[in-house]
């Protein structure tokens, strides 16, 4: 059994042992200390290395994993074929299974389309068309005169024909679903006054989609202004305080959609939902046990009824199908939480990789900067060495061009006493110069004085090409103080006459910059 210290390596998997080997190779940490750090890093070598060098902050991966373990799970329902057959046929004493709900179709208003009859067909059927129009005119006139009779004496087919004619002939202008909903709400307020019902401001298809998306109940109410029970139903039942408060309560998760059967959309909804009597109400919701995306009609409320009966029907359906929706909500919340946690894990991992990449980038930049500084220093040293070599060659060449000291009896000789700087070690130098000696020659004498004392005047060096010599000193008189600059035009006799005392001063680097 392989072990190291107090830790048993055989308890680790092959991938964990490989990660441990990589981590210890980089950090040289003891195995007994490396294993807990890798466990806290979910056995991710890069994250563990980052924690080892940078210190451990909040462990996002561990927190995300712990939160992932606490995500609520939806209890699955397991049922086999044998149990289903027993429940359905062989065990009648058990509670009957929930009946399958009617599907709730998604109704999209269909605009009326006008078809143009071909000319030849119109000519052939012209006699029949004329006869139909004549018969329809007589029939409408009869219906019109019969409509003036009291409602108790009016034949039943007259009211149904008028209502059907209004719907099919477009008694109300066809508008968009949102405009239709606004018109219904405006007419409802004008007819029954201010109310607190939160009618959905959109089409029935949009309301159904919202109910499916938000896991809410959709209460569809379709009214017929021509029906005798409509006004009493609205005033006494729909607008009763207990019904209004129940529908408005957000805890009940109800979306209310209302429509007038005279409108095209409401008429199509009434036909699709098999409405045979007004006022008509139905409760629709998602039925996950019958299909993950299936919308079903869980309750029909048809005809006039008391507020208590109306409210009891809605509450019963909500109590019956509400737990199913709660289960779907919990499942969606769990999926959303798991998705967020995975996103947090990925984000933490990406941040760790980004930190590693940033440290690697900084190391590369530091190495590049050090290499550049070393190269620059080397180039500066080489340049300084070349400059010093050229300066020395120039001094050797310039020393050969300095004229010798004139004789003591020369009439134009100028006797100068030069106090050399302490760095040269020459002290006080007294020498005669020809009267035509320029100040530049005087500067060259001072620059090459040490070579003139030891030069054998055998070698004839050449002047270095491209080199411009700069003197690191200046010559000045003592009394009165005057500084003389190198010049190939001004002579020493013009400045000093027959003789004088001069001081050679070194120029400091700060003075050169100035």
TABELQUI-V517619 format. One record per residue. N is the residue number from 0. RES is the residue in one small letter. PSI is psi in degrees with one decimal (none if undefined). D_FIRST is the distance of its C-alpha to the first C-alpha in whole Angstrom. Layout:
BEGIN
n=N res=RES psi=PSI d_first=D_FIRST
n=N res=RES psi=PSI d_first=D_FIRST
END
This chain:
BEGIN
n=0 res=x psi=120.2 d_first=0
n=1 res=x psi=134.6 d_first=4
n=2 res=x psi=162.5 d_first=6
n=3 res=x psi=109.9 d_first=10
n=4 res=x psi=-125.2 d_first=12
n=5 res=x psi=5.7 d_first=13
n=6 res=x psi=137.9 d_first=11
n=7 res=x psi=111.9 d_first=8
n=8 res=x psi=-19.3 d_first=8
n=9 res=x psi=-15.5 d_first=7
n=10 res=x psi=-7.8 d_first=10
n=11 res=x psi=149.9 d_first=12
n=12 res=x psi=173.0 d_first=14
n=13 res=x psi=-42.0 d_first=15
n=14 res=x psi=-36.3 d_first=18
n=15 res=x psi=-38.8 d_first=17
n=16 res=x psi=-38.3 d_first=14
n=17 res=x psi=-43.2 d_first=17
n=18 res=x psi=-39.9 d_first=20
n=19 res=x psi=-40.8 d_first=17
n=20 res=x psi=-45.3 d_first=18
n=21 res=x psi=-42.1 d_first=21
n=22 res=x psi=-45.5 d_first=22
n=23 res=x psi=-30.1 d_first=20
n=24 res=x psi=-35.9 d_first=22
n=25 res=x psi=-42.2 d_first=25
n=26 res=x psi=-17.8 d_first=25
n=27 res=x psi=31.7 d_first=23
n=28 res=x psi=153.0 d_first=22
n=29 res=x psi=147.9 d_first=19
n=30 res=x psi=-37.7 d_first=16
n=31 res=x psi=-24.7 d_first=16
n=32 res=x psi=-25.8 d_first=20
n=33 res=x psi=-35.0 d_first=20
n=34 res=x psi=-47.4 d_first=18
n=35 res=x psi=-37.7 d_first=21
n=36 res=x psi=-39.9 d_first=23
n=37 res=x psi=-35.7 d_first=22
n=38 res=x psi=-39.7 d_first=22
n=39 res=x psi=-22.6 d_first=25
n=40 res=x psi=15.0 d_first=26
n=41 res=x psi=32.6 d_first=25
n=42 res=x psi=30.0 d_first=22
n=43 res=x psi=114.1 d_first=26
n=44 res=x psi=-42.5 d_first=25
n=45 res=x psi=-43.1 d_first=29
n=46 res=x psi=-39.8 d_first=29
n=47 res=x psi=-40.9 d_first=27
n=48 res=x psi=-41.3 d_first=28
n=49 res=x psi=-40.8 d_first=31
n=50 res=x psi=-35.4 d_first=30
n=51 res=x psi=-43.4 d_first=29
n=52 res=x psi=-34.2 d_first=32
n=53 res=x psi=-7.9 d_first=35
n=54 res=x psi=155.1 d_first=33
n=55 res=x psi=122.0 d_first=33
n=56 res=x psi=-154.6 d_first=36
n=57 res=x psi=126.7 d_first=36
n=58 res=x psi=93.8 d_first=33
n=59 res=x psi=-36.3 d_first=35
n=60 res=x psi=-42.1 d_first=32
n=61 res=x psi=-40.4 d_first=31
n=62 res=x psi=-41.7 d_first=34
n=63 res=x psi=-38.9 d_first=35
n=64 res=x psi=-40.2 d_first=32
n=65 res=x psi=-41.1 d_first=33
n=66 res=x psi=-33.9 d_first=36
n=67 res=x psi=-35.3 d_first=35
n=68 res=x psi=-22.6 d_first=33
n=69 res=x psi=7.6 d_first=37
n=70 res=x psi=132.9 d_first=39
n=71 res=x psi=135.8 d_first=41
n=72 res=x psi=142.5 d_first=40
n=73 res=x psi=126.5 d_first=43
n=74 res=x psi=122.0 d_first=43
n=75 res=x psi=150.0 d_first=43
n=76 res=x psi=120.1 d_first=46
n=77 res=x psi=129.4 d_first=44
n=78 res=x psi=131.5 d_first=47
n=79 res=x psi=173.5 d_first=47
n=80 res=x psi=-38.0 d_first=50
n=81 res=x psi=-44.9 d_first=51
n=82 res=x psi=-36.6 d_first=51
n=83 res=x psi=-42.6 d_first=53
n=84 res=x psi=-36.8 d_first=56
n=85 res=x psi=-41.5 d_first=56
n=86 res=x psi=-34.9 d_first=56
n=87 res=x psi=-35.8 d_first=59
n=88 res=x psi=-51.2 d_first=61
n=89 res=x psi=-15.1 d_first=60
n=90 res=x psi=74.4 d_first=59
n=91 res=x psi=-17.3 d_first=63
n=92 res=x psi=-16.0 d_first=62
n=93 res=x psi=161.9 d_first=59
n=94 res=x psi=138.1 d_first=60
n=95 res=x psi=146.5 d_first=61
n=96 res=x psi=153.0 d_first=59
n=97 res=x psi=128.7 d_first=61
n=98 res=x psi=149.3 d_first=63
n=99 res=x psi=133.3 d_first=63
n=100 res=x psi=159.8 d_first=64
n=101 res=x psi=141.2 d_first=67
n=102 res=x psi=143.7 d_first=66
n=103 res=x psi=102.0 d_first=67
n=104 res=x psi=154.3 d_first=68
n=105 res=x psi=112.1 d_first=68
n=106 res=x psi=120.1 d_first=72
n=107 res=x psi=123.5 d_first=73
n=108 res=x psi=133.4 d_first=77
n=109 res=x psi=118.6 d_first=78
n=110 res=x psi=147.4 d_first=81
n=111 res=x psi=131.7 d_first=84
n=112 res=x psi=129.2 d_first=85
n=113 res=x psi=126.8 d_first=89
n=114 res=x psi=135.2 d_first=89
n=115 res=x psi=121.1 d_first=92
n=116 res=x psi=134.8 d_first=94
n=117 res=x psi=150.2 d_first=95
n=118 res=x psi=-43.3 d_first=99
n=119 res=x psi=-41.7 d_first=100
n=120 res=x psi=-38.1 d_first=98
n=121 res=x psi=-37.6 d_first=100
n=122 res=x psi=-40.7 d_first=103
n=123 res=x psi=-35.9 d_first=103
n=124 res=x psi=12.8 d_first=102
n=125 res=x psi=-43.4 d_first=104
n=126 res=x psi=-42.9 d_first=106
n=127 res=x psi=-37.6 d_first=104
n=128 res=x psi=-40.5 d_first=102
n=129 res=x psi=-42.0 d_first=106
n=130 res=x psi=-39.2 d_first=106
n=131 res=x psi=-42.5 d_first=103
n=132 res=x psi=-39.4 d_first=104
n=133 res=x psi=-45.9 d_first=107
n=134 res=x psi=-41.0 d_first=105
n=135 res=x psi=-36.5 d_first=103
n=136 res=x psi=-43.6 d_first=105
n=137 res=x psi=-41.1 d_first=107
n=138 res=x psi=-40.8 d_first=104
n=139 res=x psi=-35.8 d_first=103
n=140 res=x psi=-40.8 d_first=107
n=141 res=x psi=-43.4 d_first=107
n=142 res=x psi=-37.3 d_first=103
n=143 res=x psi=-45.5 d_first=105
n=144 res=x psi=-35.1 d_first=108
n=145 res=x psi=-21.1 d_first=106
n=146 res=x psi=-15.6 d_first=103
n=147 res=x psi=-10.4 d_first=106
n=148 res=x psi=153.6 d_first=107
n=149 res=x psi=154.5 d_first=105
n=150 res=x psi=-29.5 d_first=101
n=151 res=x psi=-29.2 d_first=102
n=152 res=x psi=-8.8 d_first=105
n=153 res=x psi=131.5 d_first=103
n=154 res=x psi=149.8 d_first=101
n=155 res=x psi=-36.6 d_first=98
n=156 res=x psi=-19.1 d_first=97
n=157 res=x psi=-47.7 d_first=99
n=158 res=x psi=-43.1 d_first=96
n=159 res=x psi=-36.2 d_first=93
n=160 res=x psi=-39.3 d_first=95
n=161 res=x psi=-46.5 d_first=96
n=162 res=x psi=-44.9 d_first=92
n=163 res=x psi=-38.6 d_first=91
n=164 res=x psi=-39.4 d_first=93
n=165 res=x psi=-38.6 d_first=92
n=166 res=x psi=-44.3 d_first=89
n=167 res=x psi=-26.9 d_first=89
n=168 res=x psi=6.0 d_first=92
n=169 res=x psi=57.8 d_first=90
n=170 res=x psi=-25.3 d_first=92
n=171 res=x psi=145.9 d_first=89
n=172 res=x psi=134.3 d_first=88
n=173 res=x psi=124.6 d_first=85
n=174 res=x psi=177.6 d_first=83
n=175 res=x psi=156.0 d_first=79
n=176 res=x psi=-42.2 d_first=77
n=177 res=x psi=-41.5 d_first=76
n=178 res=x psi=-36.5 d_first=80
n=179 res=x psi=-42.1 d_first=81
n=180 res=x psi=-40.0 d_first=78
n=181 res=x psi=-40.0 d_first=80
n=182 res=x psi=-40.9 d_first=84
n=183 res=x psi=-42.4 d_first=82
n=184 res=x psi=-39.2 d_first=81
n=185 res=x psi=-45.0 d_first=85
n=186 res=x psi=-36.0 d_first=87
n=187 res=x psi=-42.2 d_first=85
n=188 res=x psi=-37.9 d_first=86
n=189 res=x psi=-33.1 d_first=89
n=190 res=x psi=-40.8 d_first=90
n=191 res=x psi=4.5 d_first=88
n=192 res=x psi=-172.0 d_first=88
n=193 res=x psi=143.3 d_first=85
n=194 res=x psi=169.8 d_first=81
n=195 res=x psi=15.6 d_first=78
n=196 res=x psi=127.0 d_first=76
n=197 res=x psi=74.8 d_first=74
n=198 res=x psi=140.2 d_first=75
n=199 res=x psi=129.2 d_first=72
n=200 res=x psi=76.1 d_first=74
n=201 res=x psi=179.4 d_first=73
n=202 res=x psi=165.9 d_first=73
n=203 res=x psi=-35.5 d_first=72
n=204 res=x psi=-40.3 d_first=69
n=205 res=x psi=-39.0 d_first=68
n=206 res=x psi=-39.6 d_first=68
n=207 res=x psi=-40.3 d_first=66
n=208 res=x psi=-39.6 d_first=63
n=209 res=x psi=-39.9 d_first=63
n=210 res=x psi=-39.4 d_first=62
n=211 res=x psi=-39.8 d_first=60
n=212 res=x psi=-44.7 d_first=58
n=213 res=x psi=2.1 d_first=58
n=214 res=x psi=54.3 d_first=58
n=215 res=x psi=168.6 d_first=61
n=216 res=x psi=136.2 d_first=64
n=217 res=x psi=115.9 d_first=67
n=218 res=x psi=110.4 d_first=70
n=219 res=x psi=125.4 d_first=73
n=220 res=x psi=120.4 d_first=77
n=221 res=x psi=125.3 d_first=79
n=222 res=x psi=149.8 d_first=83
n=223 res=x psi=111.7 d_first=86
n=224 res=x psi=-23.0 d_first=89
n=225 res=x psi=-7.2 d_first=92
n=226 res=x psi=141.3 d_first=90
n=227 res=x psi=-29.1 d_first=92
n=228 res=x psi=0.7 d_first=89
n=229 res=x psi=-49.8 d_first=87
n=230 res=x psi=-43.2 d_first=89
n=231 res=x psi=-36.6 d_first=88
n=232 res=x psi=-43.6 d_first=85
n=233 res=x psi=-48.6 d_first=84
n=234 res=x psi=-40.8 d_first=86
n=235 res=x psi=-29.9 d_first=85
n=236 res=x psi=-59.7 d_first=82
n=237 res=x psi=-36.7 d_first=80
n=238 res=x psi=13.6 d_first=81
n=239 res=x psi=146.0 d_first=81
n=240 res=x psi=-40.9 d_first=79
n=241 res=x psi=-36.6 d_first=76
n=242 res=x psi=-43.5 d_first=75
n=243 res=x psi=-45.6 d_first=76
n=244 res=x psi=-36.8 d_first=73
n=245 res=x psi=-41.6 d_first=71
n=246 res=x psi=-36.0 d_first=71
n=247 res=x psi=-21.3 d_first=71
n=248 res=x psi=118.7 d_first=68
n=249 res=x psi=-23.7 d_first=65
n=250 res=x psi=-21.8 d_first=62
n=251 res=x psi=-12.5 d_first=64
n=252 res=x psi=57.4 d_first=63
n=253 res=x psi=132.2 d_first=66
n=254 res=x psi=124.0 d_first=68
n=255 res=x psi=124.2 d_first=71
n=256 res=x psi=130.4 d_first=73
n=257 res=x psi=151.4 d_first=77
n=258 res=x psi=153.1 d_first=79
n=259 res=x psi=127.3 d_first=83
n=260 res=x psi=-18.0 d_first=84
n=261 res=x psi=-17.2 d_first=86
n=262 res=x psi=149.2 d_first=84
n=263 res=x psi=-43.0 d_first=82
n=264 res=x psi=-48.1 d_first=79
n=265 res=x psi=-36.0 d_first=79
n=266 res=x psi=-42.4 d_first=81
n=267 res=x psi=-37.9 d_first=79
n=268 res=x psi=-42.3 d_first=76
n=269 res=x psi=-38.8 d_first=78
n=270 res=x psi=-43.0 d_first=79
n=271 res=x psi=-31.2 d_first=75
n=272 res=x psi=13.1 d_first=74
n=273 res=x psi=50.1 d_first=77
n=274 res=x psi=119.1 d_first=79
n=275 res=x psi=-5.6 d_first=82
n=276 res=x psi=143.2 d_first=83
n=277 res=x psi=154.1 d_first=84
n=278 res=x psi=149.5 d_first=82
n=279 res=x psi=132.2 d_first=79
n=280 res=x psi=145.3 d_first=76
n=281 res=x psi=147.9 d_first=72
n=282 res=x psi=126.8 d_first=69
n=283 res=x psi=141.6 d_first=66
n=284 res=x psi=172.0 d_first=62
n=285 res=x psi=134.7 d_first=59
n=286 res=x psi=86.1 d_first=58
n=287 res=x psi=-26.9 d_first=54
n=288 res=x psi=-16.7 d_first=54
n=289 res=x psi=-8.3 d_first=56
n=290 res=x psi=137.5 d_first=55
n=291 res=x psi=-23.3 d_first=53
n=292 res=x psi=17.3 d_first=56
n=293 res=x psi=128.8 d_first=59
n=294 res=x psi=129.0 d_first=62
n=295 res=x psi=155.8 d_first=64
n=296 res=x psi=110.4 d_first=67
n=297 res=x psi=-14.0 d_first=66
n=298 res=x psi=134.2 d_first=69
n=299 res=x psi=134.2 d_first=73
n=300 res=x psi=101.9 d_first=76
n=301 res=x psi=137.7 d_first=79
n=302 res=x psi=176.7 d_first=83
n=303 res=x psi=145.3 d_first=84
n=304 res=x psi=164.4 d_first=82
n=305 res=x psi=158.9 d_first=82
n=306 res=x psi=-35.8 d_first=79
n=307 res=x psi=-44.6 d_first=77
n=308 res=x psi=-41.6 d_first=77
n=309 res=x psi=-45.8 d_first=76
n=310 res=x psi=-36.6 d_first=73
n=311 res=x psi=-38.7 d_first=72
n=312 res=x psi=-42.6 d_first=72
n=313 res=x psi=-45.2 d_first=70
n=314 res=x psi=-38.2 d_first=68
n=315 res=x psi=-43.0 d_first=67
n=316 res=x psi=-39.5 d_first=65
n=317 res=x psi=-41.4 d_first=63
n=318 res=x psi=-30.4 d_first=62
n=319 res=x psi=-42.1 d_first=61
n=320 res=x psi=-5.9 d_first=59
n=321 res=x psi=-43.3 d_first=58
n=322 res=x psi=-33.5 d_first=55
n=323 res=x psi=-43.4 d_first=54
n=324 res=x psi=-36.7 d_first=55
n=325 res=x psi=-39.6 d_first=53
n=326 res=x psi=-40.8 d_first=50
n=327 res=x psi=-40.3 d_first=51
n=328 res=x psi=-44.6 d_first=51
n=329 res=x psi=-40.1 d_first=48
n=330 res=x psi=-42.7 d_first=46
n=331 res=x psi=-40.0 d_first=48
n=332 res=x psi=-40.1 d_first=47
n=333 res=x psi=-42.6 d_first=43
n=334 res=x psi=-40.4 d_first=43
n=335 res=x psi=-41.5 d_first=45
n=336 res=x psi=-43.2 d_first=42
n=337 res=x psi=-39.6 d_first=40
n=338 res=x psi=-40.6 d_first=41
n=339 res=x psi=-40.0 d_first=42
n=340 res=x psi=-40.6 d_first=39
n=341 res=x psi=-38.3 d_first=37
n=342 res=x psi=-39.5 d_first=40
n=343 res=x psi=-41.0 d_first=39
n=344 res=x psi=-45.9 d_first=35
n=345 res=x psi=-39.9 d_first=37
n=346 res=x psi=-43.4 d_first=39
n=347 res=x psi=-41.6 d_first=37
n=348 res=x psi=-42.3 d_first=35
n=349 res=x psi=-38.1 d_first=38
n=350 res=x psi=-38.9 d_first=39
n=351 res=x psi=-44.4 d_first=35
n=352 res=x psi=-38.5 d_first=36
n=353 res=x psi=-39.4 d_first=39
n=354 res=x psi=-41.3 d_first=38
n=355 res=x psi=-44.6 d_first=36
n=356 res=x psi=-37.1 d_first=39
n=357 res=x psi=-42.5 d_first=41
n=358 res=x psi=-41.8 d_first=39
n=359 res=x psi=-39.5 d_first=39
n=360 res=x psi=-42.9 d_first=43
n=361 res=x psi=-39.3 d_first=44
n=362 res=x psi=-42.5 d_first=41
n=363 res=x psi=-42.5 d_first=43
n=364 res=x psi=-39.6 d_first=47
n=365 res=x psi=-42.6 d_first=46
n=366 res=x psi=-41.6 d_first=45
n=367 res=x psi=-40.0 d_first=48
n=368 res=x psi=-40.7 d_first=50
n=369 res=x psi=-43.0 d_first=49
n=370 res=x psi=-40.6 d_first=50
n=371 res=x psi=-40.5 d_first=53
n=372 res=x psi=-41.8 d_first=54
n=373 res=x psi=-42.3 d_first=53
n=374 res=x psi=-41.6 d_first=55
n=375 res=x psi=-41.3 d_first=58
n=376 res=x psi=-40.7 d_first=58
n=377 res=x psi=-42.9 d_first=58
n=378 res=x psi=-38.1 d_first=61
n=379 res=x psi=-39.3 d_first=63
n=380 res=x psi=-42.9 d_first=62
n=381 res=x psi=-40.8 d_first=63
n=382 res=x psi=-39.8 d_first=66
n=383 res=x psi=-38.5 d_first=67
n=384 res=x psi=-43.1 d_first=67
n=385 res=x psi=-39.9 d_first=69
n=386 res=x psi=-41.1 d_first=72
n=387 res=x psi=-39.1 d_first=72
n=388 res=x psi=-44.1 d_first=73
n=389 res=x psi=-36.7 d_first=75
n=390 res=x psi=-41.7 d_first=77
n=391 res=x psi=-41.4 d_first=77
n=392 res=x psi=-37.6 d_first=79
n=393 res=x psi=-40.3 d_first=81
n=394 res=x psi=-41.2 d_first=82
n=395 res=x psi=-40.4 d_first=83
n=396 res=x psi=-42.0 d_first=85
n=397 res=x psi=-29.3 d_first=87
n=398 res=x psi=-28.2 d_first=87
n=399 res=x psi=-13.4 d_first=89
n=400 res=x psi=-5.5 d_first=92
n=401 res=x psi=130.7 d_first=93
n=402 res=x psi=147.9 d_first=96
n=403 res=x psi=163.9 d_first=97
n=404 res=x psi=129.6 d_first=99
n=405 res=x psi=164.6 d_first=103
n=406 res=x psi=162.1 d_first=105
n=407 res=x psi=-25.1 d_first=107
n=408 res=x psi=2.8 d_first=110
n=409 res=x psi=133.3 d_first=109
n=410 res=x psi=-34.3 d_first=111
n=411 res=x psi=13.9 d_first=108
n=412 res=x psi=143.6 d_first=105
n=413 res=x psi=124.0 d_first=103
n=414 res=x psi=120.2 d_first=102
n=415 res=x psi=140.4 d_first=99
n=416 res=x psi=116.6 d_first=96
n=417 res=x psi=118.9 d_first=93
n=418 res=x psi=101.8 d_first=90
n=419 res=x psi=154.4 d_first=87
n=420 res=x psi=156.3 d_first=84
n=421 res=x psi=-27.1 d_first=82
n=422 res=x psi=-26.6 d_first=79
n=423 res=x psi=-26.9 d_first=81
n=424 res=x psi=12.0 d_first=82
n=425 res=x psi=-24.1 d_first=86
n=426 res=x psi=-136.8 d_first=88
n=427 res=x psi=126.3 d_first=91
n=428 res=x psi=127.6 d_first=93
n=429 res=x psi=126.6 d_first=96
n=430 res=x psi=151.5 d_first=97
n=431 res=x psi=141.0 d_first=100
n=432 res=x psi=147.8 d_first=100
n=433 res=x psi=149.0 d_first=102
n=434 res=x psi=-27.3 d_first=104
n=435 res=x psi=5.7 d_first=103
n=436 res=x psi=127.5 d_first=99
n=437 res=x psi=164.6 d_first=97
n=438 res=x psi=-30.1 d_first=94
n=439 res=x psi=-36.8 d_first=92
n=440 res=x psi=-39.0 d_first=93
n=441 res=x psi=-43.3 d_first=93
n=442 res=x psi=-41.3 d_first=89
n=443 res=x psi=-35.3 d_first=88
n=444 res=x psi=-46.0 d_first=90
n=445 res=x psi=-41.2 d_first=88
n=446 res=x psi=-37.5 d_first=84
n=447 res=x psi=20.0 d_first=85
n=448 res=x psi=-43.5 d_first=87
n=449 res=x psi=-33.6 d_first=84
n=450 res=x psi=-34.4 d_first=84
n=451 res=x psi=-28.3 d_first=88
n=452 res=x psi=-25.8 d_first=88
n=453 res=x psi=-0.3 d_first=86
n=454 res=x psi=135.6 d_first=87
n=455 res=x psi=-8.5 d_first=88
n=456 res=x psi=35.8 d_first=89
n=457 res=x psi=-47.4 d_first=89
n=458 res=x psi=142.4 d_first=86
n=459 res=x psi=80.8 d_first=87
n=460 res=x psi=156.9 d_first=84
n=461 res=x psi=155.6 d_first=84
n=462 res=x psi=129.4 d_first=83
n=463 res=x psi=136.6 d_first=80
n=464 res=x psi=141.8 d_first=80
n=465 res=x psi=9.7 d_first=79
n=466 res=x psi=130.7 d_first=79
n=467 res=x psi=112.2 d_first=81
n=468 res=x psi=139.4 d_first=81
n=469 res=x psi=129.8 d_first=81
n=470 res=x psi=138.4 d_first=82
n=471 res=x psi=22.5 d_first=80
n=472 res=x psi=174.5 d_first=83
n=473 res=x psi=154.0 d_first=86
n=474 res=x psi=132.1 d_first=90
n=475 res=x psi=154.7 d_first=92
n=476 res=x psi=157.9 d_first=95
n=477 res=x psi=-57.5 d_first=96
n=478 res=x psi=115.7 d_first=99
n=479 res=x psi=160.5 d_first=99
n=480 res=x psi=124.6 d_first=96
n=481 res=x psi=132.9 d_first=95
n=482 res=x psi=132.6 d_first=92
n=483 res=x psi=125.8 d_first=93
n=484 res=x psi=152.9 d_first=91
n=485 res=x psi=133.2 d_first=90
n=486 res=x psi=140.0 d_first=93
n=487 res=x psi=3.4 d_first=95
n=488 res=x psi=-45.9 d_first=98
n=489 res=x psi=135.0 d_first=99
n=490 res=x psi=165.6 d_first=100
n=491 res=x psi=-32.5 d_first=100
n=492 res=x psi=-33.1 d_first=104
n=493 res=x psi=-32.9 d_first=104
n=494 res=x psi=-37.6 d_first=101
n=495 res=x psi=-10.1 d_first=102
n=496 res=x psi=-121.6 d_first=106
n=497 res=x psi=-14.1 d_first=106
n=498 res=x psi=175.4 d_first=103
n=499 res=x psi=172.8 d_first=101
n=500 res=x psi=131.1 d_first=97
n=501 res=x psi=152.9 d_first=94
n=502 res=x psi=131.1 d_first=91
n=503 res=x psi=117.7 d_first=88
n=504 res=x psi=132.9 d_first=85
n=505 res=x psi=141.5 d_first=81
n=506 res=x psi=123.7 d_first=80
n=507 res=x psi=157.2 d_first=77
n=508 res=x psi=-37.6 d_first=74
n=509 res=x psi=-36.8 d_first=75
n=510 res=x psi=-33.5 d_first=79
n=511 res=x psi=-41.7 d_first=78
n=512 res=x psi=-40.4 d_first=76
n=513 res=x psi=none d_first=79
END
